[in-house]
Amino acid sequence: MTQYRVLLKPEVMQQLVALSRAAKTQQSGGLRRREFQALKQGLRALADGREEDFDGKRLGYRRHDLSDCAEIKLAVVPETRHNVELGPSHRLIYREFESDDGGPPYREVVAFAHRKDDRPFDEAARRLNREAGVRSRTTRAALQPDGIAPIRQPLPPELRKALAAASGVAPARAAVHPRSPAQRPPPAGPRRGAPPNREL
């Protein structure tokens, strides 16, 4: 099974931190705690290449061009309509990039949200600067056979630059693979110019 390095858009990192804080104040059935657990579960699945376990699906071009992205479906809130279960409530949108350093490929998490009103797709489009009704010129055409993972793209220059800038920063792995207190590195001092993405 292929392993991946997981990157988070800044908005997703902020969401993860906010959910983690909120989860500590809620009982086990609280919404934010369930969202936090589902997001961590989704991040682990992406890192381990287990998108098939979560009804993964490659996206395409509808209102926005997200043809370089895929989704996995995560159950957070049980929902029914006319006594029919509607399935997993949340979507985690991500894309995939080739590695240029000989290491595992990258998966970048772009959005995590409830599916209502296409919110995860609208958030992903906004964060990727995709205009409604306009095809992206930077994504590779979907000529590969149907699949559920995104079509792997070349690592974009801005992401390569951000990763190079962050190369001296310890990765934020604790959200996906928690460390025991004895394994945790000492706290670092304040840092200027944080990269636009964080690796997990």
C-alpha positions in Angstrom: 0.0 0.0 0.0 1.4 3.4 -1.0 2.2 5.8 1.8 1.7 9.6 1.3 3.0 12.8 3.0 -0.1 14.8 4.0 -0.1 18.6 3.7 -2.8 20.9 5.0 -4.0 24.2 3.5 -3.7 26.9 6.2 -7.5 27.0 6.6 -7.6 23.3 7.3 -4.8 23.5 9.8 -6.7 26.3 11.6 -9.8 24.2 11.5 -8.0 21.2 13.0 -6.5 23.3 15.8 -10.0 24.9 16.6 -11.7 21.5 16.5 -9.0 20.0 18.8 -9.5 22.8 21.3 -13.3 22.5 21.2 -13.2 18.7 21.5 -11.5 19.0 24.8 -14.4 20.9 26.3 -17.2 18.6 25.0 -18.5 15.2 26.0 -17.9 12.3 23.7 -21.1 12.9 21.7 -20.4 16.6 21.0 -20.4 17.8 17.4 -17.0 19.3 17.4 -15.4 16.3 19.1 -17.0 14.0 16.4 -15.8 16.4 13.6 -12.3 16.3 15.1 -12.3 12.5 15.3 -13.6 12.2 11.7 -11.0 14.7 10.4 -8.2 12.8 12.1 -9.5 9.5 10.7 -9.7 11.0 7.2 -6.1 12.3 7.5 -4.8 8.9 8.5 -6.7 7.3 5.7 -5.1 9.7 3.2 -1.6 9.1 4.6 -2.1 5.4 4.4 -3.7 5.3 1.0 -7.0 3.9 2.3 -9.4 6.2 0.5 -11.3 3.1 -0.7 -12.4 2.5 2.9 -14.3 5.8 2.9 -16.2 5.8 -0.4 -13.6 7.9 -2.1 -14.4 9.5 -5.4 -12.5 11.5 -8.0 -14.1 14.9 -8.7 -14.6 16.6 -12.0 -15.9 19.8 -13.6 -19.4 21.0 -12.5 -19.8 24.5 -11.2 -16.0 24.7 -10.5 -13.2 22.8 -12.1 -12.0 20.4 -9.3 -10.8 17.7 -11.7 -7.5 17.5 -10.0 -9.2 16.7 -6.6 -10.9 13.8 -5.0 -13.1 13.4 -1.9 -13.6 10.9 0.8 -16.9 10.8 2.8 -16.8 10.9 6.5 -19.7 10.1 8.8 -20.1 12.7 11.6 -23.8 13.4 11.9 -26.4 10.7 11.2 -29.0 12.2 8.8 -32.2 10.9 7.3 -34.9 12.1 4.9 -38.3 10.4 4.8 -36.8 7.6 6.9 -34.0 7.0 4.4 -30.4 7.4 5.6 -28.5 10.0 3.6 -25.0 8.6 4.2 -21.8 10.2 5.5 -22.4 13.9 6.3 -19.0 15.4 5.7 -16.5 15.6 2.8 -12.7 15.8 2.9 -11.4 17.3 -0.4 -7.8 16.7 -1.4 -5.3 16.6 -4.3 -2.1 14.7 -5.0 1.3 15.7 -6.2 4.4 13.9 -7.4 7.5 14.0 -5.2 10.6 15.6 -6.5 12.9 14.5 -3.7 12.6 10.8 -4.0 10.2 10.5 -1.0 6.6 9.5 -1.0 4.1 11.5 -3.0 2.1 14.4 -1.4 -1.5 14.7 -0.7 -2.8 18.2 0.1 -6.0 18.5 2.1 -8.0 21.5 0.7 -11.3 21.4 2.6 -13.3 19.5 5.2 -17.0 20.5 5.7 -20.5 19.3 5.9 -21.9 18.5 2.4 -24.9 20.8 2.7 -25.2 23.3 -0.2 -22.0 21.9 -1.7 -20.0 23.8 1.0 -16.9 21.6 0.8 -16.6 22.0 -3.0 -17.2 25.8 -2.8 -14.5 26.1 -0.1 -12.1 24.0 -2.1 -12.7 26.1 -5.2 -12.2 29.3 -3.3 -8.9 28.1 -1.7 -7.7 26.9 -5.1 -8.7 30.2 -6.8 -11.1 28.4 -9.2 -13.7 30.6 -10.8 -17.2 29.2 -11.4 -17.7 28.2 -15.0 -14.0 28.3 -15.9 -11.8 25.3 -16.6 -8.4 25.3 -14.9 -5.4 25.6 -17.2 -3.0 24.2 -14.6 -4.6 20.8 -14.1 -3.8 17.7 -16.2 -6.6 16.4 -18.3 -8.3 13.3 -16.8 -7.0 10.9 -19.4 -6.2 8.2 -16.9 -8.6 5.3 -16.3 -11.4 5.9 -13.9 -10.2 5.8 -10.3 -11.1 7.2 -6.9 -7.8 8.9 -6.1 -7.0 12.3 -7.7 -4.9 12.4 -10.8 -1.4 13.0 -9.5 -0.1 16.4 -10.7 3.5 17.7 -10.9 4.4 19.6 -7.7 3.5 23.2 -8.3 6.3 25.8 -7.9 4.6 27.7 -5.1 4.2 24.4 -3.1 7.8 23.4 -3.8 9.0 26.9 -2.5 6.9 26.6 0.6 8.2 23.1 1.3 11.8 24.3 0.9 11.1 27.2 3.2 9.7 24.8 5.8 12.5 22.2 5.5 14.0 23.2 8.8 10.7 23.1 10.6 9.6 19.9 12.4 6.5 18.5 10.8 3.2 18.7 12.6 2.7 14.9 12.8 0.9 14.8 16.2 -2.5 15.3 14.7 -2.2 12.1 12.7 0.3 10.0 14.7 0.3 11.3 18.3 3.6 11.1 20.2 4.0 10.2 23.8 5.2 13.1 26.1 8.7 11.5 26.1 8.9 11.6 22.3 7.8 15.2 21.9 10.5 17.7 20.9 11.1 20.7 23.1 9.0 23.7 22.2 10.5 26.0 19.5 10.7 29.7 19.8 8.5 32.1 17.7 9.0 31.8 14.0 8.3 34.3 11.3 7.1 33.6 7.8 5.1 30.4 8.4 4.7 28.4 5.2 1.3 28.3 3.5 1.0 24.6 4.0 2.0 22.3 6.9 3.1 18.7 6.6 1.6 16.1 8.8 
